[in-house]
Amino acid sequence: MSQRIVVDPITRIEGHLRVEADIENGKIKDAYSSGTMVRLLEEILKGRDPRDAWAFVGRVCGVCTSTHSLVSVRAVEDALGIVVPPNAELVRNLMFATLYMHDHVVHFYHLHAMDWVDVVNALKADPKKTSELAQSISPWPKSSPGYFSDLQKRIKKFVDSGQLGIFANGYWGHPAYKLPAEVNLIGLAHYLEALEWQKEIVKIQAIFGGKNPHPNYLVGGMACAVGLDEMSGINAERLAYVKQLLDDGKRFIEQVYIPDLMAVASFYKDWGSIGGGLGNYLVYGDLPTNGFGDPKGFKFPAGAILNKDISKIHEVDLRKDEEVQEFVTNSWYSYEGGKDVGLHPWKGESKINYTGPKPPFKNLNTEEPYSYLKTPRWKGHAMEVGPLSRMLVGYASGRPEFKEVVDKALKDLGVPVTALFSTLGRTAARGLESVLVAEWALEFYNQLIANIKNGDTRMAEQSKFDPSTWEKKSIGVGYGEAPRGALAHWINIEDQKIANYQLVVPTTWNASPRDAKGQRSAYEAALLDTPVADPNQPVELLRTIHSFDPCMACSVHLYDEEGKHLSRINVVGE
């Protein structure tokens, strides 16, 4: 007999996501993913100066902040034919790498680790054994018996008081938790350490971008100026501090994040065959090393993989009408040409047409439109985007650095390459690419320093910044790889103003509803056959959803015409 469970909202993500799943014989047999917020930044941008778009789209959310601003200035530069100076590209790459290092660590510890780590069970750990284990897997200095003992006492006070604070309402004691108490205590300790570390690494964004979480960008380059001996601007002291922060970040990733990731993964190898989903992977590419006009020089190569066939990489062209299209068959939008028409983003429309049930309601009517997310498709295929896609495309492309980290992880865990196509593979990929990005960041830094020493301090190209020099009409696409996956903005400029602007964000690819052919998107497909031991505590469902690192905040809250909330959701715990 089938039983439907509803998780709404799914927490430990940015924004609101509802998942309804049908469970039969202890496994998920069908699932529906619904974005319950509506995004209308596209409409807000119409009629505005294209050079200002980055400041609006950067406010999509406070998590993946700078990537939206980055691809926005790339879109405008593409439309206007602007090539930015090498230093600006390097600074953009450094800010990109900083975001990745910060975002991936925060995801693992603060958004996903509690799906695997039992906080309360950590109270049973032996601090001495915990110390010995920690020292056996990493040289990280904070690993003495006294350190773990003190931490244990602090957590025990929370538990004894009945107030777990940030750990309240977890599914502690659930049979799906498998880690020994000592590993749980290590994970809990590093959860707290990561809270302290993450506020340091983001200072790089503030140094180059003026502030965080919404740093400044500039069409044509970057708004920061280099002056090694000046009090203001990017001087020698600030550059040295950037180097220190990058070194500290690399050390934290290599000595804390990766050892913890591998330790946790070793007890959950069965999840290497759960949550695989579509088997189709899409990457736009990013981190240019020879200018953004040369995709072959990207550190993250572009490409698509279909049906888990890593022997063939398909080329991706975001300009072709038949490659990327958005559908609204099962979305609360309408198109002038009809619900089943697919539109390339340059021709995209954002017209809300809510036809769902009035709140409060028990279940969605999934025979009708059931989400505020549109449904993007690549050549008609549902695609997964994100760290796993990037690592697979890099690995399948034969890039040595990708093959090195992936093969080592597979060997250390004693699992086949097919284990990558899973919830565990998705989680591991995020950590492995953090290792790569931390190393690349130092390369970019050294290149920037070399350029400055050679007398090149240029940060912007503004020969086409004057709107009077623009064509009457132009179109552009800016793209890249947000931490959560392939991200692109398409812009139409007419008479020096934005005529149309469309964002297709990573979670739109992954969390969207079914298309006209009934094809599931990544979330819905990945949940199929996921085991659920207790429908009232579906930690297994959360593991798979959280492995994507959902971010729904490229949306705004829905108001009626009088500016009032249509509904409010009070979230307690978890």
Secondary structure in CASP SS format (residue, H / E / C, confidence):
PFRMAT SS
TARGET T0000
AUTHOR 0000-0000-0000
METHOD secondary structure of the structure
MODEL  1
M C 1.00
S C 1.00
Q E 1.00
R E 1.00
I E 1.00
V E 1.00
V E 1.00
D C 1.00
P C 1.00
I C 1.00
T C 1.00
R C 1.00
I C 1.00
E E 1.00
G C 1.00
H C 1.00
L E 1.00
R E 1.00
V E 1.00
E E 1.00
A E 1.00
D E 1.00
I E 1.00
E E 1.00
N C 1.00
G C 1.00
K E 1.00
I E 1.00
K E 1.00
D E 1.00
A E 1.00
Y E 1.00
S E 1.00
S E 1.00
G E 1.00
T C 1.00
M C 1.00
V E 1.00
R C 1.00
L C 1.00
L H 1.00
E H 1.00
E H 1.00
I H 1.00
L H 1.00
K C 1.00
G C 1.00
R C 1.00
D C 1.00
P H 1.00
R H 1.00
D H 1.00
A H 1.00
W H 1.00
A H 1.00
F H 1.00
V H 1.00
G H 1.00
R H 1.00
V H 1.00
C C 1.00
G C 1.00
V C 1.00
C C 1.00
T H 1.00
S H 1.00
T H 1.00
H H 1.00
S H 1.00
L H 1.00
V H 1.00
S H 1.00
V H 1.00
R H 1.00
A H 1.00
V H 1.00
E H 1.00
D H 1.00
A H 1.00
L H 1.00
G C 1.00
I C 1.00
V C 1.00
V C 1.00
P C 1.00
P H 1.00
N H 1.00
A H 1.00
E H 1.00
L H 1.00
V H 1.00
R H 1.00
N H 1.00
L H 1.00
M H 1.00
F H 1.00
A H 1.00
T H 1.00
L H 1.00
Y H 1.00
M H 1.00
H H 1.00
D H 1.00
H H 1.00
V H 1.00
V H 1.00
H H 1.00
F H 1.00
Y H 1.00
H H 1.00
L H 1.00
H H 1.00
A H 1.00
M H 1.00
D H 1.00
W C 1.00
V C 1.00
D C 1.00
V C 1.00
V H 1.00
N H 1.00
A H 1.00
L H 1.00
K H 1.00
A C 1.00
D C 1.00
P H 1.00
K H 1.00
K H 1.00
T H 1.00
S H 1.00
E H 1.00
L H 1.00
A H 1.00
Q H 1.00
S H 1.00
I H 1.00
S C 1.00
P C 1.00
W C 1.00
P C 1.00
K C 1.00
S C 1.00
S C 1.00
P H 1.00
G H 1.00
Y H 1.00
F H 1.00
S H 1.00
D H 1.00
L H 1.00
Q H 1.00
K H 1.00
R H 1.00
I H 1.00
K H 1.00
K H 1.00
F H 1.00
V H 1.00
D H 1.00
S H 1.00
G C 1.00
Q C 1.00
L C 1.00
G H 1.00
I H 1.00
F H 1.00
A C 1.00
N C 1.00
G C 1.00
Y C 1.00
W C 1.00
G C 1.00
H C 1.00
P C 1.00
A C 1.00
Y C 1.00
K C 1.00
L C 1.00
P C 1.00
A H 1.00
E H 1.00
V H 1.00
N H 1.00
L H 1.00
I H 1.00
G H 1.00
L H 1.00
A H 1.00
H H 1.00
Y H 1.00
L H 1.00
E H 1.00
A H 1.00
L H 1.00
E H 1.00
W H 1.00
Q H 1.00
K H 1.00
E H 1.00
I H 1.00
V C 1.00
K H 1.00
I H 1.00
Q H 1.00
A H 1.00
I H 1.00
F H 1.00
G H 1.00
G C 1.00
K C 1.00
N C 1.00
P C 1.00
H C 1.00
P C 1.00
N C 1.00
Y C 1.00
L E 1.00
V C 1.00
G C 1.00
G E 1.00
M C 1.00
A C 1.00
C C 1.00
A C 1.00
V E 1.00
G C 1.00
L C 1.00
D C 1.00
E C 1.00
M C 1.00
S C 1.00
G C 1.00
I E 1.00
N C 1.00
A H 1.00
E H 1.00
R H 1.00
L H 1.00
A H 1.00
Y H 1.00
V H 1.00
K H 1.00
Q H 1.00
L H 1.00
L H 1.00
D H 1.00
D H 1.00
G H 1.00
K H 1.00
R H 1.00
F H 1.00
I H 1.00
E H 1.00
Q H 1.00
V H 1.00
Y H 1.00
I H 1.00
P H 1.00
D H 1.00
L H 1.00
M H 1.00
A H 1.00
V H 1.00
A H 1.00
S H 1.00
F C 1.00
Y C 1.00
K H 1.00
D H 1.00
W H 1.00
G H 1.00
S H 1.00
I C 1.00
G C 1.00
G C 1.00
G C 1.00
L C 1.00
G C 1.00
N C 1.00
Y E 1.00
L E 1.00
V E 1.00
Y C 1.00
G C 1.00
D E 1.00
L C 1.00
P C 1.00
T C 1.00
N C 1.00
G C 1.00
F C 1.00
G C 1.00
D C 1.00
P H 1.00
K H 1.00
G H 1.00
F C 1.00
K C 1.00
F E 1.00
P C 1.00
A C 1.00
G E 1.00
A E 1.00
I E 1.00
L C 1.00
N C 1.00
K C 1.00
D C 1.00
I C 1.00
S C 1.00
K C 1.00
I C 1.00
H E 1.00
E C 1.00
V C 1.00
D C 1.00
L C 1.00
R C 1.00
K C 1.00
D C 1.00
E C 1.00
E C 1.00
V E 1.00
Q E 1.00
E E 1.00
F E 1.00
V C 1.00
T C 1.00
N C 1.00
S E 1.00
W C 1.00
Y E 1.00
S E 1.00
Y C 1.00
E C 1.00
G C 1.00
G C 1.00
K C 1.00
D C 1.00
V C 1.00
G C 1.00
L E 1.00
H C 1.00
P H 1.00
W H 1.00
K H 1.00
G C 1.00
E C 1.00
S C 1.00
K E 1.00
I E 1.00
N C 1.00
Y C 1.00
T C 1.00
G C 1.00
P C 1.00
K C 1.00
P C 1.00
P C 1.00
F C 1.00
K C 1.00
N C 1.00
L C 1.00
N C 1.00
T C 1.00
E C 1.00
E C 1.00
P C 1.00
Y C 1.00
S E 1.00
Y C 1.00
L C 1.00
K C 1.00
T E 1.00
P E 1.00
R E 1.00
W E 1.00
K C 1.00
G C 1.00
H E 1.00
A C 1.00
M C 1.00
E E 1.00
V C 1.00
G C 1.00
P H 1.00
L H 1.00
S H 1.00
R H 1.00
M H 1.00
L H 1.00
V H 1.00
G H 1.00
Y H 1.00
A H 1.00
S C 1.00
G C 1.00
R C 1.00
P H 1.00
E H 1.00
F H 1.00
K H 1.00
E H 1.00
V H 1.00
V H 1.00
D H 1.00
K H 1.00
A H 1.00
L H 1.00
K H 1.00
D H 1.00
L H 1.00
G C 1.00
V C 1.00
P C 1.00
V H 1.00
T H 1.00
A H 1.00
L H 1.00
F C 1.00
S C 1.00
T H 1.00
L H 1.00
G H 1.00
R H 1.00
T H 1.00
A H 1.00
A H 1.00
R H 1.00
G H 1.00
L H 1.00
E H 1.00
S H 1.00
V H 1.00
L H 1.00
V H 1.00
A H 1.00
E H 1.00
W H 1.00
A H 1.00
L H 1.00
E H 1.00
F H 1.00
Y H 1.00
N H 1.00
Q H 1.00
L H 1.00
I H 1.00
A H 1.00
N H 1.00
I H 1.00
K H 1.00
N C 1.00
G C 1.00
D C 1.00
T C 1.00
R C 1.00
M C 1.00
A E 1.00
E C 1.00
Q C 1.00
S C 1.00
K C 1.00
F C 1.00
D C 1.00
P H 1.00
S H 1.00
T H 1.00
W C 1.00
E C 1.00
K C 1.00
K E 1.00
S E 1.00
I E 1.00
G E 1.00
V E 1.00
G E 1.00
Y E 1.00
G E 1.00
E E 1.00
A E 1.00
P C 1.00
R C 1.00
G E 1.00
A E 1.00
L E 1.00
A E 1.00
H E 1.00
W E 1.00
I E 1.00
N E 1.00
I E 1.00
E E 1.00
D C 1.00
Q C 1.00
K E 1.00
I E 1.00
A E 1.00
N E 1.00
Y E 1.00
Q E 1.00
L E 1.00
V E 1.00
V C 1.00
P H 1.00
T H 1.00
T H 1.00
W H 1.00
N H 1.00
A H 1.00
S C 1.00
P C 1.00
R C 1.00
D C 1.00
A C 1.00
K C 1.00
G C 1.00
Q C 1.00
R C 1.00
S C 1.00
A H 1.00
Y H 1.00
E H 1.00
A H 1.00
A H 1.00
L H 1.00
L C 1.00
D C 1.00
T C 1.00
P E 1.00
V C 1.00
A C 1.00
D C 1.00
P C 1.00
N C 1.00
Q C 1.00
P C 1.00
V H 1.00
E H 1.00
L H 1.00
L H 1.00
R H 1.00
T H 1.00
I H 1.00
H H 1.00
S H 1.00
F C 1.00
D C 1.00
P C 1.00
C E 1.00
M C 1.00
A C 1.00
C C 1.00
S C 1.00
V E 1.00
H C 1.00
L C 1.00
Y E 1.00
D C 1.00
E C 1.00
E C 1.00
G C 1.00
K C 1.00
H E 1.00
L C 1.00
S C 1.00
R C 1.00
I C 1.00
N C 1.00
V C 1.00
V C 1.00
G C 1.00
E C 1.00
END
